[in-house]
Amino acid sequence: MEVMEVAGDVADTEVTISNGEGLSLYISKDGGSFHDWNVVPGAYNSRPVDNAGNDSAAMDANTIHGVHNLGFGYKTDFGTFGFRYAPDHQASNTAGDKATGAGGGSGMEYGFTGSLGVEGLSVGISKATKQDEQTAGTSDADSVHYGIAYNMGQFAFGVERTTFSDKSNADNDSNTTTNDVDYTLYGVTYAATDNVTLGINIAQTDEDTKAQTEETTQLEVAYNLGGATLAFAHQQTEDNAGTAGCDADAWTITYKQSF
C-alpha cells in the first residue's frame, strides 16, 4: 500500500493498493489520471505550457484529475490499461468528503499507454467523458487523446493529438453551446552528447469559436550535471488564444537538483 501526498497540500492525496503482479487500485482526491500522459519527447519539457503560460494547448483536456475519483490500472509487458471514475466531476478536491450540492454529473477516463512490446516505441490512447447534469438540452463533454513516439538512440520524435467535443460544457452542466477544439503537439529531440540534449516542440490549438489557430514553437537545451539538470527554453507564440496578431515570446531558465 502506498499513500501519495504533495508536501503541504492535502488536496493532492492518493492511496494505491497493489498485488505486486500488475494490478493496482486507486482511491484519489487529486492524485492521478489515465488521460494526462505524454509520449512526445522534449529536451526538458515537451509541452510548452509547462515552461511558460503563453500557450493554451491542453493535451489532457477534460480530465477528471482534480476531483474525487477511484479506479484501477493493470500493467502488462505490452503496456498499462487503466480506468478511473468520478461520481461528481464538480466536487471540490479540497473537501473532506463529497461536496454537498455540487450538482455535477459523473466523469470517467480509460485508456492504454505502453510500448506494445517494441523497443523504443511509445503509444497511448485514452478517452475522458464528463456526463451532463441530466438537464434538458445539455450535452456531454468528450475528449480523445492519442499519440505515438519513437526513440532511435540519439534522435527521438513523436506526435500527440487531442480532440475535444463540447468544450463549453466540460465544467458547466447548464451550458448548451457546442465548442469543439483540436490540440496537437509535435516534438523532436537530439542527444548531442551524453550530457546535452536539444529539442524542438510545436503546439497548436484550433478552436471552433476562435478566428485563428494558436501555434507555439519551443526550442530547448538541457544539460545534465549529474545530480542536477540545467535547461534553457525559448517560446514564440503566434495568434495567442486564437486572436489574430496577438504574438508573444518567452524565455525560461530551469534548474533542478536531485538529492
BAFI-3210 file (N, C-alpha, C; in Angstrom, 3 decimals, decimal comma, padded with zeros to 6 digits):
// residues 259
n [1|2|3|4|5|6|7|8|9|10|11|12|13|14|15|16|17|18|19|20|21|22|23|24|25|26|27|28|29|30|31|32|33|34|35|36|37|38|39|40|41|42|43|44|45|46|47|48|49|50|51|52|53|54|55|56|57|58|59|60|61|62|63|64|65|66|67|68|69|70|71|72|73|74|75|76|77|78|79|80|81|82|83|84|85|86|87|88|89|90|91|92|93|94|95|96|97|98|99|100|101|102|103|104|105|106|107|108|109|110|111|112|113|114|115|116|117|118|119|120|121|122|123|124|125|126|127|128|129|130|131|132|133|134|135|136|137|138|139|140|141|142|143|144|145|146|147|148|149|150|151|152|153|154|155|156|157|158|159|160|161|162|163|164|165|166|167|168|169|170|171|172|173|174|175|176|177|178|179|180|181|182|183|184|185|186|187|188|189|190|191|192|193|194|195|196|197|198|199|200|201|202|203|204|205|206|207|208|209|210|211|212|213|214|215|216|217|218|219|220|221|222|223|224|225|226|227|228|229|230|231|232|233|234|235|236|237|238|239|240|241|242|243|244|245|246|247|248|249|250|251|252|253|254|255|256|257|258|259]
n.u [000,852|000,511|000,699|000,288|001,225|001,342|003,706|002,624|000,123|-002,831|-004,739|-003,797|-003,831|-003,496|-004,349|-002,807|-003,245|-001,655|-001,213|001,243|001,633|000,974|-001,605|-003,251|-005,078|-006,841|-007,599|-008,519|-007,995|-006,879|-004,999|-004,303|-004,532|-005,772|-005,760|-003,992|-001,242|001,953|003,759|005,327|008,588|010,906|013,503|013,587|010,972|008,382|005,905|004,981|003,486|004,265|006,581|006,147|003,330|002,191|000,923|-001,844|-002,406|-003,904|-003,319|-004,407|-007,110|-010,307|-009,936|-010,532|-008,852|-008,280|-010,608|-012,568|-011,924|-011,870|-010,312|-008,620|-005,528|-003,808|-000,861|001,054|003,376|003,176|002,097|000,146|-003,151|-005,959|-008,518|-010,667|-013,029|-015,251|-017,691|-018,848|-018,070|-017,765|-017,260|-015,395|-011,861|-010,745|-012,390|-013,306|-015,015|-017,389|-018,507|-021,325|-024,194|-022,921|-023,659|-022,812|-022,485|-021,391|-017,974|-015,506|-012,481|-010,537|-008,037|-004,933|-001,428|001,843|004,462|003,824|005,386|007,556|010,806|011,820|009,505|006,652|003,296|-000,040|-003,450|-006,500|-009,652|-011,824|-014,746|-017,285|-020,286|-023,497|-025,731|-028,067|-029,882|-032,340|-031,518|-028,765|-025,414|-022,967|-019,478|-016,734|-013,482|-010,781|-007,612|-004,619|-001,498|001,888|005,293|008,821|011,961|015,153|017,763|020,095|018,272|014,853|011,360|007,958|004,309|001,259|-002,296|-005,298|-008,733|-011,440|-014,681|-017,400|-016,347|-017,286|-019,066|-017,736|-017,177|-019,460|-022,528|-024,929|-024,597|-025,337|-024,032|-022,112|-018,713|-015,993|-012,625|-009,307|-006,271|-002,807|000,406|003,806|007,101|010,693|013,829|017,375|020,162|022,952|025,345|026,467|025,541|024,199|021,157|019,147|016,106|012,998|009,709|006,328|003,238|-000,212|-003,384|-006,620|-009,584|-013,119|-014,573|-012,745|-010,966|-008,418|-005,727|-003,914|-000,393|002,539|006,017|008,705|012,019|014,543|017,278|018,956|021,024|022,762|023,953|024,789|023,865|022,060|020,001|020,179|018,306|017,370|014,934|013,151|010,272|007,980|004,995|002,255|-000,695|-001,969|-004,273|-006,057|-006,375|-005,931|-002,811|-001,925|000,837|003,626|006,618|008,777|011,199|012,790|014,513|015,617|016,454|017,127|017,551|018,643|018,457]
n.v [-001,189|002,219|005,615|008,666|012,018|015,426|017,590|019,662|020,121|018,866|018,353|016,981|013,902|010,395|006,974|003,945|000,591|-002,393|-005,600|-006,536|-007,888|-006,590|-005,483|-002,623|-000,675|002,389|005,120|008,344|011,839|013,843|012,690|011,288|010,288|008,802|010,070|012,053|011,915|011,626|011,202|012,474|013,536|015,708|018,096|019,039|019,946|018,830|019,914|023,094|024,735|023,939|025,261|028,029|030,244|031,083|029,537|027,630|024,981|022,023|018,955|017,106|017,621|017,863|016,069|014,172|014,504|016,033|015,956|013,969|010,594|007,128|004,028|001,657|000,112|-001,905|-003,493|-004,741|-006,662|-005,351|-002,877|-000,497|-000,752|001,217|002,595|005,101|006,586|009,177|010,119|012,640|015,235|017,844|018,101|019,474|019,114|019,766|019,351|017,554|015,499|014,306|017,063|018,812|019,176|019,753|019,180|018,285|016,032|012,584|011,470|009,944|008,140|006,270|004,088|003,306|002,992|002,409|000,242|-001,697|-003,899|-003,304|-002,226|001,046|002,210|004,199|004,434|005,721|005,904|007,325|008,086|010,588|011,404|013,612|013,555|015,092|017,086|015,800|017,526|018,981|019,571|019,847|018,644|015,957|016,241|015,264|013,885|012,713|011,341|010,721|009,263|008,826|007,817|007,531|006,317|006,363|006,139|008,532|010,281|011,222|011,223|012,375|012,548|013,927|014,073|015,671|015,537|017,468|017,517|019,673|021,651|023,816|022,733|021,289|021,997|023,217|022,437|023,461|024,746|025,057|025,434|024,369|023,689|022,791|021,586|021,143|019,869|019,741|018,289|018,311|016,853|016,767|015,462|015,667|013,987|015,433|015,060|012,941|014,415|016,669|017,708|018,560|020,129|020,508|021,689|021,862|023,284|023,293|024,904|024,617|026,051|026,023|028,403|030,407|032,737|032,318|029,891|029,013|028,867|027,581|027,625|025,952|026,029|024,110|023,533|021,212|020,432|017,917|017,712|015,687|015,178|017,139|019,202|021,524|023,740|025,500|027,423|028,705|030,300|030,995|032,396|032,517|034,255|034,084|032,464|032,324|034,814|037,069|038,426|038,625|038,100|036,498|036,219|034,145|033,448|030,859|029,689|026,872|025,129|022,078|020,170|017,079|014,932]
n.w [000,000|-000,797|000,031|-001,427|-001,250|-001,899|-000,593|001,982|000,907|001,222|-000,601|-002,786|-002,771|-002,723|-002,457|-003,099|-003,812|-004,317|-005,862|-006,466|-008,820|-011,120|-010,960|-009,758|-007,439|-007,045|-004,909|-004,875|-004,188|-005,631|-007,237|-009,593|-013,113|-016,102|-018,432|-018,593|-019,890|-021,578|-024,507|-026,344|-027,110|-025,345|-024,736|-022,138|-021,037|-022,900|-023,452|-024,219|-022,495|-019,989|-019,472|-019,863|-019,632|-022,066|-023,903|-024,785|-025,326|-024,406|-023,723|-022,035|-021,943|-020,448|-018,402|-015,372|-013,339|-010,360|-008,971|-006,660|-007,187|-008,242|-009,196|-011,373|-012,433|-014,797|-015,358|-018,033|-020,111|-022,491|-021,983|-020,030|-018,905|-018,000|-015,807|-014,578|-012,345|-011,502|-009,259|-009,200|-011,168|-010,484|-007,839|-005,191|-004,825|-002,442|-000,371|002,638|002,310|-000,146|-001,905|-000,806|-002,700|-005,140|-007,742|-010,233|-013,064|-013,536|-014,165|-016,277|-017,136|-019,419|-020,785|-022,568|-022,294|-023,498|-024,847|-026,649|-026,764|-028,380|-028,672|-027,931|-028,865|-028,112|-027,281|-026,958|-025,951|-025,000|-023,419|-022,196|-020,421|-019,435|-017,890|-018,394|-016,364|-016,455|-017,518|-019,530|-022,899|-022,579|-023,261|-023,250|-022,425|-024,273|-024,794|-026,761|-026,596|-028,218|-029,285|-030,588|-030,421|-031,091|-030,152|-031,326|-030,459|-030,631|-031,720|-031,197|-031,744|-031,991|-031,885|-030,711|-030,262|-029,328|-029,417|-028,666|-027,783|-027,425|-025,573|-024,080|-022,328|-020,438|-017,745|-016,948|-016,480|-017,332|-019,674|-023,052|-025,397|-028,155|-028,582|-030,228|-030,027|-031,243|-030,231|-030,872|-030,662|-031,421|-031,467|-031,466|-030,544|-029,984|-028,930|-028,367|-026,996|-024,282|-022,200|-023,119|-024,502|-027,240|-028,274|-030,082|-030,077|-031,125|-030,565|-031,157|-031,196|-032,172|-032,272|-032,470|-032,025|-032,329|-034,357|-035,365|-035,557|-032,799|-032,383|-030,996|-030,956|-029,579|-028,458|-026,957|-024,696|-022,800|-020,062|-018,484|-015,331|-013,750|-010,730|-011,088|-013,266|-015,859|-017,757|-020,727|-022,385|-025,190|-026,296|-028,917|-029,669|-031,843|-032,660|-030,107|-027,947|-030,028|-031,145|-033,699|-034,603|-031,997|-030,560|-028,874|-026,864|-024,915|-022,427|-020,632|-017,807|-016,174|-013,237|-011,792|-008,954|-007,706|-004,892]
ca.u [000,000|001,272|-000,061|000,997|000,723|002,232|004,045|001,950|-001,147|-003,563|-005,663|-003,184|-003,648|-003,980|-003,994|-002,630|-003,148|-001,162|-000,981|002,604|001,641|000,477|-002,886|-003,252|-006,351|-006,595|-008,615|-007,783|-008,606|-006,340|-003,715|-003,914|-005,389|-005,384|-005,894|-002,905|000,009|002,706|004,780|006,142|009,855|011,352|014,801|013,259|009,510|007,905|004,724|005,384|002,774|004,964|007,662|005,575|001,886|001,667|000,426|-003,002|-002,643|-004,187|-003,412|-005,218|-008,403|-011,497|-009,560|-011,163|-007,794|-008,637|-011,807|-012,571|-012,113|-011,303|-010,124|-007,623|-004,602|-003,239|000,378|001,493|004,608|002,884|001,713|-000,759|-004,554|-006,466|-009,873|-010,989|-014,422|-015,576|-019,148|-019,284|-016,890|-017,678|-016,974|-014,097|-010,864|-010,264|-013,367|-013,009|-015,928|-018,028|-019,113|-022,774|-024,865|-022,049|-024,573|-022,247|-022,663|-020,225|-016,916|-014,667|-011,361|-009,990|-007,086|-003,769|-000,133|002,872|005,366|003,336|006,453|008,562|011,800|011,893|008,177|005,706|001,987|-001,072|-004,784|-007,412|-010,861|-012,408|-016,125|-017,988|-021,713|-024,214|-026,490|-029,378|-030,725|-032,789|-030,808|-027,322|-024,720|-021,775|-018,188|-015,871|-012,199|-009,973|-006,196|-003,849|-000,178|002,902|006,651|009,842|013,312|016,083|019,108|020,335|017,070|013,527|010,330|006,613|003,183|000,043|-003,451|-006,494|-009,949|-012,284|-016,023|-018,219|-015,517|-018,046|-019,889|-016,899|-017,272|-020,673|-023,530|-026,109|-024,243|-025,800|-023,259|-021,105|-017,443|-015,014|-011,240|-008,277|-004,936|-001,787|001,746|004,892|008,379|011,894|014,993|018,664|021,150|024,203|026,376|025,882|025,002|023,471|020,036|018,469|014,731|012,049|008,320|005,315|001,904|-001,245|-004,747|-007,586|-010,863|-014,223|-015,052|-011,644|-010,717|-007,096|-005,126|-002,751|000,754|003,723|007,243|009,592|013,371|015,078|018,584|019,052|022,366|022,766|025,118|024,931|022,746|021,234|019,718|020,030|017,589|017,006|013,862|012,597|008,979|007,392|003,585|001,528|-002,154|-002,241|-005,691|-006,866|-006,546|-005,024|-001,848|-001,531|002,019|004,360|007,879|009,084|012,428|012,716|015,708|015,199|017,498|016,535|018,558|018,205|019,205]
ca.v [000,000|003,453|006,854|009,759|013,335|016,544|018,235|020,899|020,298|017,607|018,144|016,032|012,690|009,181|005,682|002,909|-000,774|-003,217|-007,010|-006,871|-008,664|-005,789|-004,846|-001,590|000,000|003,766|005,977|009,590|013,161|014,630|012,024|010,645|010,369|007,992|010,926|013,018|011,236|012,321|010,391|013,323|013,837|017,084|018,166|019,110|019,869|018,809|020,760|024,479|025,341|023,600|026,227|029,382|030,180|031,761|028,519|027,043|023,604|021,180|017,593|016,341|018,300|017,156|015,082|014,247|014,768|017,235|015,686|012,640|009,514|005,829|003,254|000,596|000,001|-003,245|-003,384|-005,948|-006,470|-004,506|-001,553|-000,416|-000,426|001,871|003,140|005,894|007,043|010,211|010,206|014,019|015,912|019,208|018,086|020,068|018,174|020,204|018,994|016,325|014,487|014,776|018,378|018,767|020,004|020,182|019,226|017,838|014,642|011,747|011,538|008,748|008,084|004,931|004,112|002,426|003,544|001,380|000,067|-002,805|-004,882|-002,882|-001,370|002,411|002,703|004,617|004,773|005,943|006,310|007,390|008,883|011,150|011,846|014,217|013,496|016,311|017,055|015,283|018,681|019,008|020,454|019,837|017,518|015,537|016,687|014,112|014,135|011,541|011,701|009,620|009,692|007,813|008,345|006,501|006,694|005,569|006,411|009,968|011,003|010,772|012,082|011,917|013,452|013,644|014,882|015,563|016,114|017,806|017,868|020,444|022,208|024,752|022,019|020,435|022,356|023,991|021,498|024,130|025,424|024,252|025,814|023,405|024,303|021,721|022,039|020,157|020,198|018,900|018,511|017,624|017,016|016,060|015,738|015,140|013,876|015,853|014,357|012,202|015,356|017,770|017,328|019,659|019,749|021,463|021,265|022,752|023,035|024,012|024,871|025,026|026,092|026,422|029,768|031,351|033,055|031,862|028,746|029,377|027,978|027,916|026,888|025,986|025,483|023,791|022,917|020,704|019,957|017,036|017,976|014,581|015,229|018,313|019,474|022,933|023,782|026,800|027,287|029,914|030,071|032,043|032,081|033,320|034,265|033,531|032,333|032,437|036,216|037,451|039,470|038,597|037,242|036,608|035,492|033,853|032,732|030,151|029,006|025,946|024,356|021,048|019,458|015,813|014,575]
ca.w [000,000|-000,883|000,143|-002,084|-000,878|-002,188|000,670|002,318|000,209|001,397|-001,716|-003,705|-001,986|-003,364|-001,881|-004,107|-003,280|-005,412|-005,532|-006,832|-010,057|-012,222|-010,669|-008,736|-007,193|-006,636|-004,313|-005,044|-004,083|-006,746|-007,363|-010,831|-014,280|-017,243|-019,603|-018,500|-020,185|-022,611|-025,173|-027,212|-026,434|-025,185|-024,071|-020,714|-021,022|-024,282|-023,560|-023,981|-021,373|-018,752|-019,282|-019,757|-019,817|-023,252|-024,826|-024,111|-025,751|-023,244|-024,224|-021,089|-021,852|-019,947|-017,394|-014,049|-012,370|-009,623|-008,171|-006,052|-008,151|-007,923|-010,419|-011,333|-013,539|-014,941|-016,124|-018,733|-020,865|-023,638|-021,531|-018,889|-019,128|-016,808|-015,754|-013,392|-012,292|-010,526|-009,147|-009,405|-011,700|-009,975|-006,406|-004,913|-004,311|-001,137|000,660|003,344|001,780|-001,371|-001,682|-000,813|-003,680|-006,236|-008,867|-011,498|-013,449|-013,302|-015,156|-016,328|-018,060|-019,617|-021,874|-022,606|-022,673|-023,448|-025,979|-027,466|-026,844|-029,354|-028,039|-028,443|-029,248|-027,064|-027,820|-025,957|-026,373|-023,853|-023,601|-020,975|-020,604|-018,307|-018,142|-018,034|-015,111|-016,831|-017,758|-020,923|-023,800|-022,381|-023,873|-022,540|-022,946|-024,549|-025,446|-027,082|-026,612|-028,790|-029,705|-030,864|-030,432|-031,275|-029,755|-032,110|-029,981|-030,473|-032,141|-030,772|-032,332|-031,672|-032,103|-029,951|-030,649|-028,501|-029,983|-027,512|-028,235|-026,494|-024,507|-023,254|-021,359|-019,600|-016,335|-016,723|-016,975|-017,861|-020,919|-024,185|-026,581|-028,570|-028,953|-030,391|-030,072|-031,549|-029,747|-031,491|-030,127|-032,121|-030,800|-031,920|-029,716|-030,452|-027,864|-028,979|-026,232|-023,160|-021,220|-023,743|-025,364|-027,925|-028,600|-030,644|-029,923|-031,706|-030,016|-031,893|-030,670|-033,192|-031,574|-033,355|-031,804|-032,499|-035,763|-035,768|-034,868|-031,993|-032,565|-030,218|-031,256|-028,422|-028,601|-025,637|-024,490|-021,436|-019,731|-017,317|-014,487|-012,812|-009,788|-011,373|-014,675|-016,208|-019,033|-021,293|-023,375|-025,799|-026,940|-029,734|-029,883|-032,821|-032,501|-028,782|-027,599|-031,240|-031,501|-034,777|-034,292|-030,586|-030,516|-027,615|-026,700|-023,514|-022,122|-019,358|-017,307|-015,119|-012,564|-010,950|-008,147|-007,124|-003,677]
c.u [000,883|000,326|000,789|000,368|001,760|002,455|003,293|000,614|-001,921|-004,566|-005,130|-002,844|-004,244|-003,479|-003,932|-002,456|-002,788|-000,966|000,422|002,723|001,000|-000,808|-002,744|-004,637|-006,052|-007,837|-007,965|-008,632|-008,122|-005,024|-003,359|-004,951|-004,881|-005,520|-004,750|-001,572|000,696|003,756|005,709|007,432|010,126|012,695|014,622|011,753|009,001|006,687|005,110|004,714|003,437|006,095|007,149|004,120|001,351|001,260|-000,689|-003,297|-002,761|-004,389|-004,272|-006,602|-009,507|-011,175|-010,357|-010,111|-008,126|-009,909|-011,696|-012,808|-011,490|-011,176|-009,090|-006,709|-004,055|-002,051|000,756|002,823|004,414|002,531|000,730|-002,152|-005,093|-007,879|-010,020|-012,411|-014,579|-017,094|-019,690|-018,084|-016,806|-017,390|-015,557|-013,127|-010,344|-011,232|-012,969|-013,884|-016,523|-018,764|-020,630|-023,337|-024,002|-022,803|-024,028|-022,614|-021,389|-019,199|-016,104|-013,557|-010,948|-009,052|-005,948|-002,541|000,903|003,683|004,895|004,407|007,560|009,529|011,862|010,556|007,365|004,399|001,017|-002,391|-005,693|-008,602|-011,354|-013,790|-016,644|-019,467|-022,373|-025,002|-027,903|-030,387|-031,096|-031,975|-029,306|-026,714|-023,468|-020,527|-017,281|-014,554|-011,466|-008,538|-005,421|-002,511|000,766|004,260|007,625|011,209|014,292|017,534|019,312|019,095|015,818|012,504|008,961|005,564|002,011|-001,075|-004,596|-007,647|-010,959|-013,633|-016,790|-017,417|-016,321|-018,851|-019,067|-017,062|-018,498|-021,845|-024,736|-025,840|-024,598|-025,029|-022,208|-019,857|-016,388|-013,622|-010,332|-006,941|-003,943|-000,420|002,740|006,181|009,484|013,034|016,225|019,631|022,518|025,404|025,681|025,181|024,101|022,396|019,392|017,062|013,947|010,655|007,397|003,958|000,896|-002,598|-005,689|-008,980|-011,950|-014,576|-013,962|-011,344|-009,406|-006,682|-003,901|-001,631|001,940|004,874|008,206|010,920|013,954|016,496|018,641|020,439|022,294|024,068|025,381|023,740|021,829|021,035|019,519|019,413|017,260|015,930|013,462|011,327|008,592|005,972|002,984|000,031|-002,559|-003,737|-006,598|-007,112|-005,503|-004,106|-001,409|-000,391|002,788|005,639|008,112|010,399|012,279|014,066|015,292|016,413|016,825|017,632|017,950|019,097|019,022]
c.v [001,233|004,636|007,974|011,074|014,381|017,323|019,545|021,108|018,991|017,371|017,084|014,747|011,503|007,957|004,664|001,566|-001,688|-004,653|-007,460|-007,651|-007,904|-005,043|-003,839|-000,967|001,384|004,373|007,346|010,819|014,059|013,991|011,498|010,758|009,392|008,777|011,939|012,287|011,957|011,384|011,230|013,709|015,329|017,081|018,269|018,983|019,908|019,693|022,200|025,113|025,008|024,572|027,644|029,338|030,887|030,754|027,775|025,610|022,694|019,746|016,715|016,966|017,369|016,109|015,262|014,341|016,071|017,090|014,276|011,580|008,222|005,032|002,180|000,703|-001,410|-003,172|-004,731|-005,663|-005,539|-003,074|-001,644|000,002|000,212|002,399|003,934|006,437|008,075|010,327|011,606|014,823|017,374|019,257|018,592|019,033|018,591|019,853|017,691|015,180|015,061|016,082|018,301|019,708|020,497|020,184|018,775|016,397|013,866|011,946|010,264|008,921|006,632|004,961|003,138|003,242|002,442|001,317|-000,983|-003,875|-004,532|-001,910|-000,008|003,024|003,088|005,008|004,999|006,306|006,289|008,253|009,355|011,696|012,458|014,267|014,810|016,087|016,525|016,419|018,731|020,009|020,475|018,614|017,189|016,130|015,478|014,578|012,815|012,004|010,505|010,135|008,533|008,494|007,186|007,068|005,780|005,871|007,885|010,788|010,374|011,736|011,514|012,977|012,977|014,539|014,612|016,251|016,259|018,281|018,553|020,924|023,077|024,056|021,220|020,729|023,197|023,211|022,189|024,820|024,539|024,553|024,761|024,137|023,204|022,313|020,870|020,681|019,233|019,298|017,664|017,814|016,186|016,444|015,088|015,159|014,176|015,193|013,569|013,134|016,431|017,236|018,579|019,213|020,874|020,869|022,313|022,339|023,908|023,836|025,444|024,905|026,659|027,901|030,823|031,540|032,462|030,619|029,216|028,368|028,479|027,010|027,070|025,320|025,289|023,245|022,486|020,114|019,170|017,231|016,846|014,541|016,397|018,438|020,972|023,001|025,219|026,564|028,658|029,537|031,279|031,617|033,052|033,155|033,612|033,587|032,534|033,852|036,622|038,591|039,517|037,591|037,481|035,789|035,257|033,084|032,083|029,511|028,159|025,213|023,362|020,246|018,188|015,463|013,070]
c.w [000,000|-000,780|-000,434|-001,665|-001,221|-000,904|000,849|001,652|000,259|000,288|-002,672|-002,965|-002,712|-002,611|-003,006|-003,414|-004,442|-004,953|-005,922|-008,127|-011,220|-011,948|-009,532|-008,665|-006,631|-005,995|-004,187|-004,757|-005,210|-007,170|-008,719|-011,928|-015,322|-018,543|-019,675|-018,657|-021,336|-023,190|-026,036|-026,486|-026,340|-024,489|-022,563|-020,529|-022,456|-024,483|-023,263|-022,771|-020,045|-018,453|-019,093|-020,171|-021,037|-024,322|-024,116|-024,543|-024,538|-023,713|-023,309|-020,907|-021,372|-018,900|-016,107|-012,949|-011,661|-008,827|-007,596|-007,125|-007,645|-009,209|-010,240|-012,541|-013,592|-015,890|-016,715|-019,424|-022,051|-023,239|-020,379|-019,343|-017,858|-016,964|-014,477|-013,506|-011,187|-010,432|-009,402|-009,889|-011,305|-008,485|-006,160|-004,374|-002,942|-000,018|001,350|002,883|000,504|-001,083|-001,803|-001,865|-004,808|-007,550|-010,198|-011,809|-013,176|-014,410|-015,144|-017,355|-018,228|-020,815|-021,702|-022,979|-022,567|-024,718|-026,969|-027,666|-027,809|-028,678|-028,721|-028,805|-028,014|-027,731|-026,672|-026,595|-025,152|-024,209|-022,241|-021,295|-019,312|-018,662|-017,744|-016,744|-015,343|-016,964|-019,226|-021,730|-023,630|-023,046|-023,080|-023,195|-023,085|-025,143|-025,640|-027,277|-027,159|-029,292|-029,914|-030,908|-030,583|-030,945|-030,470|-031,748|-029,752|-030,819|-031,533|-031,351|-031,995|-031,944|-031,239|-030,456|-029,679|-029,221|-028,856|-028,033|-027,116|-025,289|-023,550|-022,181|-020,361|-018,111|-016,020|-017,317|-017,596|-019,187|-022,105|-025,462|-026,899|-029,046|-029,016|-030,564|-030,432|-031,042|-030,390|-030,952|-030,900|-031,341|-031,417|-030,984|-030,319|-029,278|-028,458|-028,313|-025,136|-022,186|-021,817|-024,684|-025,933|-028,307|-029,235|-030,524|-030,521|-031,156|-030,752|-031,219|-031,721|-032,592|-032,483|-033,244|-031,963|-033,981|-036,259|-034,995|-034,103|-032,229|-031,766|-030,622|-030,095|-028,758|-027,211|-025,735|-023,033|-021,214|-018,430|-016,551|-013,505|-011,877|-010,013|-012,879|-014,856|-017,600|-019,420|-022,352|-023,904|-026,545|-027,784|-030,098|-030,885|-032,619|-031,189|-028,462|-028,810|-031,709|-032,541|-034,341|-032,845|-030,431|-029,221|-027,676|-025,217|-023,428|-020,756|-019,045|-016,121|-014,556|-011,626|-010,274|-007,561|-005,937|-003,420]
res [m|e|v|m|e|v|a|g|d|v|a|d|t|e|v|t|i|s|n|g|e|g|l|s|l|y|i|s|k|d|g|g|s|f|h|d|w|n|v|v|p|g|a|y|n|s|r|p|v|d|n|a|g|n|d|s|a|a|m|d|a|n|t|i|h|g|v|h|n|l|g|f|g|y|k|t|d|f|g|t|f|g|f|r|y|a|p|d|h|q|a|s|n|t|a|g|d|k|a|t|g|a|g|g|g|s|g|m|e|y|g|f|t|g|s|l|g|v|e|g|l|s|v|g|i|s|k|a|t|k|q|d|e|q|t|a|g|t|s|d|a|d|s|v|h|y|g|i|a|y|n|m|g|q|f|a|f|g|v|e|r|t|t|f|s|d|k|s|n|a|d|n|d|s|n|t|t|t|n|d|v|d|y|t|l|y|g|v|t|y|a|a|t|d|n|v|t|l|g|i|n|i|a|q|t|d|e|d|t|k|a|q|t|e|e|t|t|q|l|e|v|a|y|n|l|g|g|a|t|l|a|f|a|h|q|q|t|e|d|n|a|g|t|a|g|c|d|a|d|a|w|t|i|t|y|k|q|s|f]
***
